[in-house]
Amino acid sequence: MPAARKRERDSEADHRPLLPDGGGDEMSGEGGGSGLAKDRSSILLLLLLYVLQGIPLGLAGSIPMILQNRHVTYKDQATFSLSFWPFSIKLLWAPLVDSVFLEGMGRRKSWLVPAQYLIGGFMLMLSSYIDVLLGEGESHTPNVGVITTVFFMLNFLAATQDIAVDGWALTMLSRENVGWASTCNSVGQTAGYFLGYVVFLALESEDFCVHYLGQSGSLVTLSGFLYFWGILFWITTTIVWVLKHEEPSSLMEKNEGLVGTYSVLGQILKKKTMWDLILVLLTCKIGFAASDALTGLKLIEIGVPKDRLALLSIPIIPVQILLPLYISRHTAGPRPLDPFILGYPLRLVFGLVFAGVVYVTPLFRLADGSFPFHYYGLIIAIYLIHQVFVNCMFVGVMAFFARISDSSVGGTYMTLLNTFTNLGGNWPSWVALRFVSELTWTSCLGASQPDTVSSCASDPEKQLCEEAGGSCATWMDGYYVETVVLVIVGFLWMRWGLPTIKRLQSLPVSDWAVSQRTD
């Protein structure tokens, strides 16, 4: 299904709700309106930075759709999914970003500016070679290994920018407005992903541009899109570097140093409560792995155009933006994970619903190979309901991270939590993609030499079957096997996971702190 790769994030300190209401403890004397007005320019800047961060993520999200149309294997798709892992392993270099900087440039801009310049340069360079790498107009297949390496580097740079922006948000905004950092993250990254994924796939589709925009062909190419955003990255980064002032680091921040920051990370990981939370984060998404990683690819395999799947995100984007704003009003206080607990079993059930949609999709196909509007309406309706449960979990986790994060250690605490959250989504998806072919049983029927061609497990075997006059038949699709098995695993996980979550959110904030806090 078309979905932004949302990452549970946190940005606020202590007990602040994600949407400030003008209240608060020692800051309650300041009016909500005047407090927000003084941070308006900073909020807009954060939105811009998170939009830029979403662009390479959106482009990377569009590549599996393009590869699927070029008939790569699911093992190749699993290989490319590794390109998203920098967001799951950024903990390795986050302390470096948090502690080593040039005083004259600023603690966060020392990393933000070079990272964004490199992203722009990488896009400009990639624009000259991406068509060759994808096998455009050539007889050879896509070079998945090189493509994966290239987008791994792009996401590495985006993850580095993310570390810097997360840390800068805590000091860029005044304390009563620091909760807006989470909102900027969610809204900005969703908008950036929308541009890099939905807008690109729509404008790159010749069919869409001809039938809906009245053009003679596609309006953009992947190489042109990369070139445009490469230039824009350079321009916006220069403006931020020159015009945005960064407050000098405090004396405590200066004295921490690289060794001190890694020491703080070690202190965080020594906490028994932290390891309980890490285990929850690493295992809670196993039940969703097949539906999240494979559903969209299976629909393309059946014949649903990739640009249509991308366009289905258009009515969903406002929901992805507005739902977190609404749900965040119910996550303030001591029980922010209650929406997570509510949404978890319902999201598991929707894994079976998506499998049902894939199963009945061939029944909707018209004689010319297209699909009627009511089919797309069905997908949108199902996916909109699914987004409610996804966002209940997303916002609940964000609010919990915001409640327990110790702001005295900068972005390191937040990065640790986000790292394990991302890893908990990536490794089950990789496993689902990697082994779905092994769980799929196929055979060649009607071949002239059935003894020599009996299986259709790989593309060469499919080709041999067709050359022998046969056709491939699927007796058991690994997608359905994985979906059912993993949903069952998810319900079994609930017997341990949900009580553990309730216990963790009942702990006082002091149990999570690295330093002694007085508020």
N, C-alpha and C positions, 0 to 999 in steps of 0.2 A: 504494500500500500504506500502511497506517497506520503512521506512523513519526514519532517525535519528531525535531524539527529539531536534531539534536545538533551541537554546535560544538566542534571540537578546541580544548582549553583547556590552559593550563599555570598552575601556581601555585607550584611549588617552585623553590628556588635550587640552583645548582651540580649535584651528581651524586646528589641524594637520590632513592631509589625512590619511586614513588607511594604505596606502602603501607610505612610505616616498620617496620623489624623490630627496633628497639631499638639498631641499630648506628650507625656513623657515625665520623667522624674524631675531632675534639677533643671531641665530645659523647658519645663511646662509653662514658664512665664512668657515664652516667646510665642507669638501668634503663628498659626500654621501657614497663613498666607504670606506674611512678610518673611518667614523663614524660608519658604520655598522660593520666593522671588530672588533672594540673594544667591541662591544656588542654581538659578535657571540656566545660566550659560554653561555651568559645569555638567548639569544633567544632559543638556543637548550635546556636549562634547562626548560624554560617556555613550550616549546613543550612537553617535557617529562611529566611535571606536569599536563598539560591539557590532554595528552593521558591517564595517570593514572586516571584522573577524569572521562574520558569517559567509562572506563571499567565497573564500577558498573552500570552506566546508560545503557550501552548496554546489560548487563545481565538482568537488570530489564525490558528492552524493549523486550527481548526474552520470558519472562515469559508469557505474554498474548497469544503468539502463542502456547506455550506448554499447557496452560490451555484450550485454544479453542479445541485442539485435545483431551482433556479429557472431553469435552462436559459440561463445566461449563456454567452457565447462563450469560446473559449480565449484570445482576445486580451484579454478582460476578466479572465480568470484571470491572464494575464501582467501586466496592470496591477496587480492586487491583490498579486502577488508582490513588487512594489516596496516594500510595507509592511514587509518583513523587512530591507530594506537598511540601516537604522541600525546594525545590528551589523556591517555590512561597511564603513561609512564613519566609525565612531566614532573612528578615528584622528585625524580633523580636530579634535575637541574634547577628546580624551583628555589632552593636555598641560595644557589649562586645568583639568580636573578634578584632575589630579595635582599642580598647583602653586599654585592660588589657593584659599584657604580662610580660615575664621574661626578664629583661634587658640583663642578661648574655647569653640568648639563642637567642634573637632577636625578634623583634615585630611580624614578620610574621611566623617565624619558631616555635614560642611558640605555635601556633595553628596548623600549617601545619604538623609538625612532629607527635604530638599525634593523630591527625585525621587520618593520613595515616597508622600509626601503628594499630589503632583501626579498620580501614577498612580491613587491612590484617588479623587481629585476628578474625574479624567477619566472613570473608570468610572461614578461616580455620575451625572455629566452625560450620558454616553452611554446609560445605562440608560433615559433618558426618550425617546430619539430612535432607538434602534437598529432598532426594528420598522418605523418609517417608512422608514428608509434601506434596509432589506432588501426593501421592498415588501410587507410582511406584510399580508395582507387587502386589498391595493390592486390596481388594474388595471395600475399602472405597474411597470416593471422596476426591479431594484435599482439604486441610485445608486452604482455601483462607484467612481467618482472620489472622492466624499465618503468612502465607507467606507475606501478606500485611504488617504486623507489622515488620517483619524481613527486608524487602526491604525498608520500610520507614526509619528504622534506618541506613541502608547502605547509602541511599540517603541523610539523615541528615548529616552524616559524610562527604559525598562528597560535600554537599553544604557548610559545614564549611571550607573544604579545598579550595573550590572555592572562598570564601570570602577572605581568606588569600592570595591566589595566585593573585587575582585581585588587591588587595592593594599592594602586593610586586612588581607587574609588573610596577607600576608607579615609583618606586624608583630603581628597578633593572636595568632598561634601561635608557640610557641617553636621554635627552629631545628630540633630533632630531630623535631618533629611537623609541620613546614610542608608536608610531602608530603600530609598529610590534606586540605589545601585543595582539591587536584584531585579527591579522592574526594567531598568535600562538594559540589563543583561538579557532578560527574556524577550523583550520587545525588539531590541536592536539586533540580536543574533537571529531571531526569527525573520526579520525583514531582510537581513543580509543573505540568509539561506534562501529566502524566496527569490531574490534577485539572481543568485548564482545557480539555482536549481529550476524553479518554475519558469521564470522569465526566459532564461537561456534555452531550455528545452522547447518552449513554445515558439520562440522566434527562430530557433534553429530548424524547426520542423517545416519542410516545404509544404506538406499537406495542410497544416494549420494556417500558414501564411497565405496560401492560395485561396482556401475556402472561407476563411474568416476575416482576413485582412485585405483581401483583394490584390495581393501582390503576385508577381510572376514566379517567385521562388522564395526561398528562405531569406530572412532579413539579416541574420548573423551566422557566423561560423564559430566553431570553438576557438580557432586561432585568433579570429578578430575580437571575440569576447575577452580572451585572455589579454590581448594587446591593449584594449580599452581600459580594463581594470588595472593593468600594470601601470599605465600612465597616471590614472586617477589616484592610485596608491601613493605614487611619488609626490603628486601635487598636494594631497591632503596631509601627508606626513610632514612636508615642508612647512605648511601653514601651522600645524600643531606645534612643531618644533620652535618656530619663530615667535608665535603669538601667545601661546599658553604658558603662563608662569607656574612653576612648581615650587611649593614651599620647601625650604631647606629641611633636611632630615634632622630629627631630634638627636640630642647627645646620646641617648640610649641606643638609637638605631645605628649611629656611627660606631659605637663601641662593640656592637655585636659581632661584626665581621663574618666571614664565611664559616669558620670553625664554630663560632657561637651559634649561627643559624642552624647548622647541622646538629649541634648539640640540643637545640630547642626541639628539632624534629625527633631526636632520640627520646627526649623527655615525653613528648606526646605519645610516641609509640610504646612507652613503658606502661602506660595506663591500661589496666585490665578492661575498663569500660570501652576504651578505644578499640581494642581487639574484638570485643563483642560486636561493636558497630561495624567494623571492617568485615567481619564474617557475614553479617547481614547484607552489607552492600555488595559483596562478591557473589552472593548466591540468590538474591531475591529476584533476579531477572531471568533465571534459568527457564521458568515456565513460559516466558514470552518469546524465547529465542527463535523458534521456528516461524511463528507468525510475523515477527518483526523483520527477520532477515530474508525470508523467502517468499512472502505473499506477493509483493510487487513483481519480483522476478518471475514467479509462476504465471502471473497474469500476462506478462509480456510474452512468455513462452507460448501461451495459449493463443496469442494474437492480438491482445489489447495494445493499441499504439502507446508508445512511451510518452509522447507529448500529451495524449489525453490523460494519462495517469498524473502527469505533472500538473496539468490544468485543474484537476480535481482538487488540488491544494488551494486554489484561489478562494473558494467559499469557506475553506477551513482555516485559512490564515487569520481572519478576524477573530475566529473562535480561539485560536491558539494565543492571540494577544489579549483578548478580553477575559477569557476564563481565568488565567492566573491573577488578573486584577481583582476578580470577584472572589475567588477561592482564598486569596491571601487575607481577606478580611475575616476569615474563619480560622486562621492558623496562628493568630496572635495569642499569647498566653502560654500556660504551662503544658498544653497538649497539642503541639503543632502537627504531630504525626497521625492524628485521628483521621484526616482525609485519606492518608496513605492506607491505613487499615481498612477503611471503607471501600476504596477503589480497587484494592489488590485482587480479591476473588472475582470481582466483576470483569476486570481486565483479563483474567485467566479464561473466563467463559468466552470472551470475545475472540480468543485464539481459535476456538472451535467454530465460531461464527465465520471468521475469515476463511477457514478451511472449507466451510460449506459454500461460501461465495466462489471460491476457486473451483469447486466441484461442479457447480451449476453454470459457470460462465460459458462453456461451449454451447449450452442450450439457448443462450441469448444471441449467438452469432447469426447474422443475416447471411443471405446467399452470396452477397458480394464481399463477405469477410468482415464487414463493419459491425458495430454494436449499436443498438437503439439508445435513445436518450434516457428511457426509463431504467436501463441497466446502469448507466452512470449515476442516475439519481439514487438508485438503490445503494451503490457503493458510497456515495456522499453521505446518505442518511446513516448508514452503519458506522462509517468512519467518524462522523460528528459525535455520535454517542460514545464511541471508543475514546475520543479525545477528552471527554469529561473525566473518565477514569484515569487516563494518562496524566492529565493535569492535576487531579487530586493527589496522585503520588508525587508528581514533580514539585508542586508548590509545597506540599507537606514536608518533603525532604529539604527543600530550600529553606523553609522557615525553621526547621530543626537545626540545620547547620548554622543559620544565623543566630539562633539562640545560644548554642554551645561554643561557638568560635571565640577564641581568645584573641581580641584585636591587638594585644600588646606584642604579638609575634608577627605582625604584618600579614602578608599573604600566605605564609607557610602553612598555617593551620587550615585555611580554606582550600589551599591547593591539595593538601593531603586528603581531605574529605572528598573533593571533586575527583581526584585521581582514582580512588578506589570505587567511586560511583561509576565512572566511565569504564574502568576495567571490568566491573561487574556486568556491564552490558555488552562489552566487546568480545570477551572470551566465549560466552555461550553462543553468540552469533557466529563466530568463526567455526566453532564445533558443528553448529547446525549446517552451515554451508559446506564444510569440508566433508561431512559424512552422508549427506542426503543422497548422493549418487550410489554409495554402497548399499543403502537401504531401499533402492529402487530396483525392482525386478522387471526385466524386459526380455523379449524374445523376438526372433525374426520369423515371420509367417509368410508362406507362399514362395520362398526362395527356390530357385531351380536346383541348388545344391545345398539342401538343408543341413547336411552333415558338416559342411565347412563353415557355414554362417548360421549360428544359432542364437547369438546374443546381440543386443544393441546398446550395450553399456557405455560405449564411447563413440565419438564422432566417426572415427575410421570404420568401426563395426557397422554403424548406421549406413555409411556410404557403401560398404560391401554388400549389405543387405539389399539396398536399393538397386545396385548394379546387377545383383542376381535375380532381380524381378520380384523381390519380396517387400514386405512392409513391416515396420516395427510396431509392436504392441506392448503396452505397459500393463503388467499384471498387478503390480503393487507400487504405488508412488511413495518414495521416501518422505515427501513433504507431509503426507497425512500421517505416516508412522511417527515421525518426529513430533508433529503437532499434538497428537493424542498422548504420547508417552510423556512429553515435557509438561503438558497441562496437568497430568496426573502427578508428576513430580512437584509441580507448583502447589497443588493442593496439599500434598504431604508436607511440603516445606512450611506451610502455614501453621502446622501443629507446633513447630518450634519457633518459627520466625516471628509470628505476630505476638505471642507472649513476651518474647525477647524485646521486641520494639516497644511494647507497653512499659516494660521494666526500664529500658534505657531512657525513655522520655520522662519517666517519673523521678529520675535522679536530679539533684540540685545542680545548678550551673557550675558551682565550685568544684564538682567532681570532674569536670572537663578542663578546668583552667590549668595553664602552665605556670602562670604567675599568680600571686595573691591579689585578688581584686576586691575593692572595697564597695563597689556598686552592686 
